Amino acid sequence: MNITIFGASGAIGQLLTQLALDHGDFVTAYVRNPKKISLKHPNLSLVQGELSNASTIEKAIAKSDVVISTLGPASDMSRKLKGTPIADGHELIIRAMKKLNKKRLITLATPALQSDDDYKNISTMLPAALAKIFLPNGHAEMKKMEGIIKQSNLDWTVVRIINPNVKHKGQSYDYSFGDKSAKLSVSRENVAKFMHSAVRDNQLIRKMPIIYNK
């Protein structure tokens, strides 16, 4: 498949890019700084741009079957709200997808972004409450993204993650909507694996699974 990855130079984005190439996909990596990607592959192309550049975003997704974003808000504990660049970028991505008749979007978020499928559980409630108190900028990003994504007519999947810094030791992963106990942590490798598997999983369309290490 032709996959465009926003945030391809980040920790999860690089893992996902490598995984997609290993599976024979064609990847367009949208990056601010191409020098941060050392990977070379005949199926990999780079598009340099900012999240605020609508025309460059359109160029990046022009040939895509699937658009994936691994972008996330900074862990900023400042009480002063500083804008919502990630959410604003998603708005431009979705606008470009509609213009070019692209349907499949997979993106990252946290449980601060709530699903209509959620059960009341520590994994669906605690991270959102803590983010609102300690990470007000990130929480504002998630709430704005929630409205933008839910109001779109795209075939979206929101992959929600908690503490994606756990070292990968070969663990498998699972996902929850609060309907079963979920560990409040996940490895970046498992996030990348799940996002790539979601590309071809129509059962995850318009779903917001919380991913965790088993």
Backbone as numpy.savetxt, mean C-alpha at the origin, in Angstrom:
# Nx Ny Nz CAx CAy CAz Cx Cy Cz
2.06 -10.00 -15.74 1.23 -8.82 -15.74 2.11 -7.56 -15.74
1.52 -6.46 -16.14 2.19 -5.17 -16.05 1.78 -4.50 -14.75
2.73 -4.28 -13.86 2.45 -3.75 -12.54 3.21 -2.44 -12.35
2.50 -1.40 -11.94 3.16 -0.16 -11.55 3.22 -0.10 -10.04
4.40 0.17 -9.49 4.59 0.22 -8.04 5.02 1.62 -7.63
4.19 2.26 -6.82 4.55 3.55 -6.23 5.22 3.28 -4.88
6.34 3.96 -4.63 7.10 3.68 -3.42 8.04 2.51 -3.61
8.45 2.27 -4.84 9.27 1.10 -5.15 10.66 1.15 -4.54
11.11 2.33 -4.13 12.44 2.44 -3.53 12.43 2.24 -2.02
11.26 2.11 -1.42 11.15 1.87 0.01 11.42 0.43 0.37
11.43 0.14 1.66 11.78 -1.21 2.13 10.83 -2.27 1.60
9.53 -2.04 1.73 8.54 -3.00 1.22 8.49 -2.94 -0.30
8.60 -1.74 -0.86 8.54 -1.59 -2.30 9.64 -2.33 -3.03
10.85 -2.32 -2.49 11.95 -3.05 -3.13 11.73 -4.55 -3.07
11.23 -5.04 -1.94 10.93 -6.46 -1.82 9.85 -6.88 -2.81
8.82 -6.05 -2.93 7.73 -6.34 -3.85 8.19 -6.30 -5.30
9.02 -5.32 -5.62 9.54 -5.22 -6.99 10.33 -6.46 -7.36
11.20 -6.90 -6.49 11.99 -8.10 -6.75 11.11 -9.33 -6.89
10.11 -9.44 -6.03 9.20 -10.58 -6.06 8.42 -10.63 -7.37
7.92 -9.48 -7.81 7.17 -9.42 -9.06 8.04 -9.80 -10.25
9.27 -9.29 -10.27 10.18 -9.63 -11.36 10.53 -11.12 -11.35
10.71 -11.67 -10.15 11.01 -13.10 -10.04 9.88 -13.97 -10.57
8.67 -13.45 -10.54 7.50 -14.19 -11.03 7.19 -13.87 -12.49
8.06 -13.13 -13.15 7.89 -12.88 -14.57 7.03 -11.69 -14.92
6.67 -10.88 -13.93 5.87 -9.69 -14.22 6.75 -8.57 -14.78
6.11 -7.64 -15.47 6.77 -6.42 -15.92 6.46 -5.32 -14.91
7.48 -4.65 -14.44 7.29 -3.67 -13.36 7.73 -2.28 -13.82
6.84 -1.31 -13.59 7.19 0.10 -13.72 7.28 0.67 -12.31
8.47 1.11 -11.93 8.71 1.62 -10.58 8.65 3.14 -10.60
7.73 3.69 -9.84 7.59 5.15 -9.75 8.36 5.62 -8.52
9.41 6.41 -8.75 10.29 6.78 -7.65 10.66 8.26 -7.74
10.94 8.83 -6.59 11.42 10.21 -6.55 12.90 10.26 -6.90
13.66 9.26 -6.43 15.10 9.23 -6.65 15.50 7.86 -7.21
15.72 7.75 -8.52 16.07 6.46 -9.14 17.34 5.84 -8.58
18.23 6.65 -8.01 19.48 6.13 -7.48 19.26 5.20 -6.29
18.08 5.26 -5.69 17.79 4.40 -4.54 17.43 2.98 -4.96
17.29 2.76 -6.26 17.02 1.41 -6.76 18.25 0.93 -7.53
18.93 -0.04 -6.95 20.13 -0.60 -7.59 19.78 -1.79 -8.49
18.58 -2.28 -8.38 18.15 -3.46 -9.12 18.14 -3.19 -10.63
18.69 -4.11 -11.37 18.67 -4.04 -12.83 17.97 -5.29 -13.37
17.04 -5.09 -14.28 16.31 -6.23 -14.82 15.65 -5.80 -16.14
15.64 -6.68 -17.15 15.04 -6.29 -18.44 13.55 -5.99 -18.35
12.87 -6.52 -17.32 11.43 -6.29 -17.17 11.12 -5.10 -16.25
12.16 -4.38 -15.84 11.98 -3.25 -14.93 12.24 -1.93 -15.64
11.29 -1.02 -15.51 11.49 0.34 -16.02 11.20 1.33 -14.90
11.89 2.45 -14.92 11.75 3.46 -13.88 11.10 4.72 -14.43
10.21 5.29 -13.63 9.63 6.60 -13.93 9.91 7.48 -12.73
10.59 8.59 -12.97 10.94 9.50 -11.90 9.88 10.59 -11.79
9.40 10.80 -10.56 8.40 11.84 -10.38 8.00 12.01 -8.94
7.27 13.08 -8.70 6.72 13.37 -7.39 5.27 12.88 -7.34
4.76 12.69 -6.13 3.37 12.28 -5.97 2.40 13.38 -6.39
2.89 14.58 -6.55 2.05 15.71 -6.91 2.01 15.95 -8.42
2.70 15.10 -9.19 2.81 15.31 -10.63 1.83 14.42 -11.38
0.67 14.98 -11.73 -0.40 14.19 -12.34 0.00 13.60 -13.69
0.68 14.36 -14.54 1.02 13.87 -15.87 2.03 12.73 -15.81
2.98 12.81 -14.88 3.97 11.74 -14.73 3.32 10.48 -14.17
2.38 10.64 -13.26 1.64 9.50 -12.73 0.88 8.81 -13.86
0.25 9.58 -14.71 -0.47 8.99 -15.86 0.49 8.20 -16.74
1.66 8.75 -16.99 2.67 8.05 -17.80 3.05 6.72 -17.17
3.18 6.70 -15.83 3.62 5.49 -15.14 2.59 4.37 -15.19
1.31 4.72 -15.23 0.28 3.68 -15.19 -0.36 3.40 -16.55
0.14 4.04 -17.59 -0.49 3.95 -18.91 -0.64 2.51 -19.41
0.33 1.66 -19.11 0.30 0.29 -19.63 0.01 -0.75 -18.53
-0.41 -0.28 -17.38 -0.53 -1.18 -16.22 -1.81 -2.00 -16.21
-1.68 -3.23 -15.74 -2.84 -4.05 -15.41 -3.23 -3.85 -13.95
-2.22 -3.56 -13.12 -2.42 -3.40 -11.68 -1.54 -2.24 -11.19
-2.10 -1.42 -10.32 -1.35 -0.34 -9.68 -1.23 -0.66 -8.20
0.00 -0.64 -7.68 0.24 -0.94 -6.27 0.98 0.22 -5.63
0.54 0.61 -4.44 1.25 1.61 -3.66 1.74 1.00 -2.36
3.04 1.15 -2.11 3.61 0.73 -0.83 3.96 1.95 0.02
3.39 3.08 -0.33 3.66 4.32 0.38 2.90 4.36 1.70
3.54 4.94 2.70 2.90 5.09 3.99 3.32 6.39 4.63
2.53 6.89 5.58 2.87 8.15 6.24 4.07 8.00 7.15
4.80 9.08 7.36 5.95 9.07 8.26 5.48 8.92 9.71
6.31 8.31 10.53 5.99 8.14 11.95 6.32 9.43 12.70
5.51 10.42 12.46 5.74 11.76 13.00 4.84 11.97 14.22
5.44 12.16 15.39 4.68 12.31 16.61 4.36 13.78 16.92
4.69 14.67 16.00 4.39 16.08 16.20 2.88 16.28 16.32
2.47 17.20 17.19 1.05 17.49 17.35 0.53 18.41 16.26
1.44 19.04 15.54 1.03 19.97 14.48 0.79 19.21 13.18
-0.40 19.34 12.64 -0.71 18.66 11.38 0.07 19.30 10.24
0.64 18.45 9.38 1.57 18.94 8.37 1.14 18.58 6.95
-0.15 18.39 6.75 -0.62 18.05 5.41 -0.75 16.56 5.22
-1.27 16.16 4.08 -1.54 14.74 3.81 -1.00 14.37 2.42
0.32 14.38 2.24 0.89 14.12 0.90 0.60 12.73 0.36
0.57 11.72 1.23 0.30 10.36 0.75 -1.15 10.23 0.28
-2.07 10.75 1.09 -3.48 10.71 0.70 -3.72 11.54 -0.56
-3.09 12.70 -0.64 -3.23 13.55 -1.83 -2.67 12.84 -3.06
-1.56 12.12 -2.87 -0.99 11.35 -3.97 -1.93 10.25 -4.43
-2.58 9.59 -3.48 -3.56 8.55 -3.83 -4.72 9.15 -4.63
-5.10 10.36 -4.27 -6.18 11.02 -5.01 -5.80 11.22 -6.47
-4.55 11.62 -6.72 -4.08 11.80 -8.09 -3.94 10.46 -8.81
-3.48 9.44 -8.10 -3.35 8.11 -8.70 -4.72 7.60 -9.12
-5.70 7.72 -8.24 -7.05 7.24 -8.55 -7.66 8.05 -9.70
-7.42 9.34 -9.71 -7.93 10.18 -10.80 -7.33 9.74 -12.13
-6.02 9.45 -12.13 -5.35 8.99 -13.35 -5.88 7.62 -13.79
-6.12 6.74 -12.82 -6.64 5.41 -13.15 -8.01 5.51 -13.79
-8.86 6.38 -13.26 -10.19 6.56 -13.86 -10.08 7.11 -15.27
-9.19 8.07 -15.47 -9.01 8.68 -16.79 -8.54 7.66 -17.82
-7.68 6.75 -17.39 -7.09 5.76 -18.30 -7.81 4.41 -18.25
-8.94 4.37 -17.57 -9.76 3.16 -17.47 -9.01 1.99 -16.85
-8.27 2.28 -15.78 -7.59 1.23 -15.02 -8.43 0.93 -13.78
-8.50 -0.35 -13.40 -9.43 -0.71 -12.33 -8.77 -1.24 -11.07
-7.66 -1.97 -11.18 -7.14 -2.72 -10.02 -6.11 -1.90 -9.26
-6.42 -1.61 -8.00 -5.53 -0.86 -7.13 -5.32 -1.63 -5.83
-4.05 -1.77 -5.43 -3.70 -2.38 -4.16 -2.82 -1.40 -3.41
-3.15 -1.11 -2.17 -2.39 -0.11 -1.43 -2.23 -0.50 0.02
-1.27 0.14 0.68 -1.00 -0.10 2.10 -1.72 0.93 2.96
-2.06 0.50 4.17 -2.63 1.41 5.16 -2.43 0.79 6.54
-3.02 1.40 7.54 -3.03 0.85 8.89 -4.49 0.66 9.30
-4.74 -0.02 10.42 -6.12 -0.18 10.87 -6.80 1.12 11.28
-6.09 2.27 11.24 -6.77 3.55 11.42 -7.78 3.76 10.30
-7.52 3.13 9.16 -8.46 3.10 8.05 -9.38 1.91 8.28
-10.66 2.16 8.44 -11.57 1.12 8.91 -12.35 0.47 7.78
-12.57 -0.83 7.93 -13.30 -1.61 6.94 -14.73 -1.86 7.41
-15.63 -1.91 6.45 -17.02 -2.26 6.77 -17.14 -3.70 7.26
-16.10 -4.51 7.00 -16.11 -5.92 7.41 -15.54 -6.13 8.82
-15.06 -5.07 9.45 -14.35 -5.22 10.72 -15.24 -5.70 11.86
-14.67 -6.62 12.64 -15.23 -7.00 13.93 -14.47 -6.21 14.99
-15.10 -6.01 16.13 -14.42 -5.33 17.23 -13.39 -6.27 17.84
-12.14 -5.87 17.75 -11.04 -6.73 18.16 -9.86 -5.83 18.46
-8.90 -6.30 19.23 -7.73 -5.48 19.56 -7.00 -5.03 18.30
-6.99 -5.88 17.27 -6.25 -5.55 16.05 -6.95 -4.50 15.21
-8.25 -4.36 15.35 -8.99 -3.36 14.57 -9.21 -2.07 15.35
-9.09 -2.13 16.66 -9.41 -0.95 17.48 -8.19 -0.28 18.11
-7.27 -1.07 18.68 -6.15 -0.48 19.41 -5.22 0.34 18.51
-4.77 -0.18 17.35 -3.85 0.62 16.52 -4.45 1.96 16.10
-5.74 1.97 15.80 -6.38 3.22 15.39 -6.42 4.22 16.54
-6.73 3.72 17.73 -6.80 4.60 18.90 -5.43 5.17 19.24
-4.40 4.33 19.19 -3.05 4.79 19.51 -2.54 5.78 18.47
-2.85 5.52 17.20 -2.41 6.42 16.14 -3.04 7.80 16.30
-4.29 7.84 16.67 -4.97 9.11 16.84 -4.31 9.95 17.93
-3.82 9.27 18.97 -3.19 9.97 20.10 -1.74 10.34 19.80
-0.97 9.34 19.32 0.48 9.53 19.22 0.98 9.91 17.83
0.21 9.59 16.78 0.65 9.87 15.40 -0.46 10.60 14.66
-0.78 11.81 15.08 -1.92 12.52 14.49 -1.77 12.79 13.00
-0.54 12.99 12.52 -0.36 13.21 11.09 -0.68 11.95 10.29
-0.16 10.82 10.75 -0.45 9.56 10.08 -1.92 9.21 10.15
-2.55 9.49 11.29 -3.98 9.21 11.44 -4.80 10.05 10.46
-4.42 11.32 10.31 -5.12 12.19 9.37 -4.98 11.68 7.94
-3.78 11.18 7.59 -3.56 10.60 6.26 -4.51 9.42 6.03
-4.59 8.52 7.02 -5.40 7.32 6.87 -6.88 7.65 6.72
-7.37 8.59 7.51 -8.79 8.93 7.43 -9.12 9.58 6.10
-8.20 10.39 5.59 -8.45 11.00 4.28 -8.41 9.94 3.18
-7.45 9.01 3.28 -7.37 7.93 2.31 -8.63 7.07 2.34
-9.16 6.86 3.54 -10.37 6.04 3.68 -11.50 6.59 2.81
-11.72 7.88 2.89 -12.78 8.48 2.09 -12.49 8.41 0.60
-11.26 8.70 0.21 -10.89 8.71 -1.21 -11.07 7.32 -1.82
-10.59 6.31 -1.13 -10.64 4.95 -1.67 -12.06 4.40 -1.69
-12.78 4.56 -0.59 -14.14 4.02 -0.52 -15.07 4.68 -1.53
-14.82 5.93 -1.86 -15.69 6.63 -2.80 -15.34 6.35 -4.26
-14.20 5.70 -4.49 -13.81 5.38 -5.86 -14.59 4.16 -6.35
-14.64 4.01 -7.65 -15.30 2.83 -8.23 -14.28 1.80 -8.69
-13.08 1.86 -8.13 -12.02 0.94 -8.53 -12.18 -0.42 -7.86
-11.48 -1.41 -8.38 -11.37 -2.72 -7.74 -10.18 -2.67 -6.79
-10.38 -2.06 -5.62 -9.28 -1.83 -4.70 -9.17 -2.93 -3.65
-7.95 -3.06 -3.15 -7.67 -3.84 -1.95 -6.74 -2.99 -1.08
-7.12 -2.81 0.17 -6.28 -2.08 1.12 -5.65 -3.09 2.06
-4.35 -3.21 2.01 -3.61 -4.14 2.87 -3.19 -3.38 4.12
-3.84 -3.70 5.24 -3.55 -2.98 6.48 -2.48 -3.72 7.29
-1.53 -2.95 7.79 -0.40 -3.54 8.50 -0.17 -2.84 9.83
0.38 -3.60 10.78 0.72 -3.09 12.11 2.16 -3.46 12.39
2.98 -2.47 12.73 4.37 -2.72 13.10 5.11 -3.58 12.07
5.30 -3.06 10.85 5.94 -3.86 9.80 7.46 -3.84 9.90
7.99 -4.09 11.08 9.43 -4.04 11.29 9.98 -5.34 11.86
9.11 -6.33 11.97 9.52 -7.59 12.58 10.47 -8.33 11.64
11.54 -8.86 12.19 12.48 -9.61 11.37 11.82 -10.86 10.81
12.14 -11.13 9.55 11.54 -12.29 8.89 12.37 -13.54 9.19
11.72 -14.52 9.75 12.41 -15.77 10.09 11.71 -16.97 9.46
11.17 -16.72 8.27 10.51 -17.80 7.55 9.08 -18.05 7.97
8.50 -17.13 8.76 7.13 -17.33 9.20 6.16 -17.20 8.03
5.08 -17.93 8.12 3.99 -17.73 7.17 3.14 -16.56 7.67
2.13 -16.21 6.93 1.29 -15.09 7.32 -0.18 -15.46 7.17
-1.02 -14.66 7.75 -2.47 -14.82 7.61 -3.08 -13.43 7.64
-4.38 -13.36 7.43 -5.03 -12.06 7.52 -6.35 -12.17 8.25
-6.80 -11.03 8.77 -7.97 -10.99 9.62 -8.74 -9.69 9.38
-9.99 -9.70 9.75 -10.81 -8.49 9.80 -11.27 -8.26 11.25
-10.49 -8.82 12.19 -10.89 -8.80 13.57 -11.74 -10.00 13.94
-11.99 -10.87 12.97 -12.81 -12.06 13.21 -12.00 -13.18 13.84
-10.67 -13.02 13.89 -9.81 -13.99 14.57 -8.62 -13.24 15.13
-8.00 -13.83 16.11 -6.88 -13.16 16.77 -5.74 -12.95 15.78
-5.19 -11.75 15.79 -4.08 -11.43 14.90 -2.95 -10.82 15.72
-1.74 -11.29 15.48 -0.59 -10.67 16.13 -0.45 -9.23 15.64
0.00 -8.37 16.51 0.13 -6.96 16.14 1.49 -6.68 15.54
1.91 -7.52 14.58 3.20 -7.34 13.92 3.25 -8.18 12.66
4.10 -7.77 11.74 4.26 -8.49 10.48 5.62 -8.12 9.89
6.23 -9.04 9.17 7.50 -8.74 8.51 7.23 -8.07 7.16
8.19 -7.26 6.75 8.05 -6.59 5.45 7.99 -7.62 4.32
8.74 -8.71 4.48 8.73 -9.76 3.46 7.33 -10.33 3.27
6.62 -10.56 4.38 5.27 -11.11 4.28 4.28 -10.09 3.73
4.50 -8.82 4.00 3.65 -7.80 3.40 3.81 -7.82 1.88
5.06 -7.88 1.43 5.33 -7.92 -0.01 4.71 -9.16 -0.65
4.85 -10.30 0.01 4.27 -11.55 -0.52 2.76 -11.44 -0.65
2.15 -10.89 0.40 0.69 -10.80 0.37 0.22 -9.83 -0.71
0.89 -8.69 -0.83 0.48 -7.73 -1.84 0.61 -8.31 -3.25
1.66 -9.07 -3.47 1.82 -9.67 -4.80 0.77 -10.75 -5.04
0.45 -11.52 -4.03 -0.58 -12.56 -4.19 -1.95 -11.93 -4.43
-2.18 -10.74 -3.85 -3.47 -10.06 -4.02 -3.71 -9.61 -5.45
-2.64 -9.48 -6.22 -2.77 -9.05 -7.62 -3.73 -9.95 -8.39
-3.68 -11.24 -8.10 -4.47 -12.21 -8.85 -5.61 -12.81 -8.03
-5.93 -12.21 -6.89 -6.96 -12.75 -6.00 -8.19 -11.85 -6.02
-9.18 -12.21 -6.82 -10.38 -11.38 -6.95 -11.23 -11.40 -5.68
-11.02 -12.38 -4.80 -11.79 -12.43 -3.56 -11.41 -11.28 -2.62
-10.29 -10.63 -2.88 -9.85 -9.54 -2.03 -10.27 -8.16 -2.55
-11.00 -8.14 -3.64 -11.46 -6.87 -4.19 -12.44 -6.21 -3.22
-12.20 -4.94 -2.94 -12.98 -4.14 -1.99 -12.94 -4.71 -0.57
-11.79 -5.27 -0.24 -11.55 -5.79 1.11 -10.34 -5.08 1.72
-10.28 -5.08 3.05 -9.18 -4.42 3.78 -8.59 -5.37 4.81
-7.92 -6.42 4.38 -7.36 -7.39 5.33 -6.24 -6.80 6.17
-6.16 -7.24 7.43 -5.04 -6.92 8.31 -4.07 -8.10 8.24
-2.84 -7.86 7.81 -1.86 -8.92 7.62 -1.00 -9.07 8.88
-0.72 -10.32 9.25 0.12 -10.55 10.43 0.92 -11.83 10.27
2.04 -11.89 10.97 2.84 -13.11 11.00 2.14 -14.17 11.83
2.12 -15.38 11.33 1.50 -16.47 12.09 2.46 -16.97 13.17
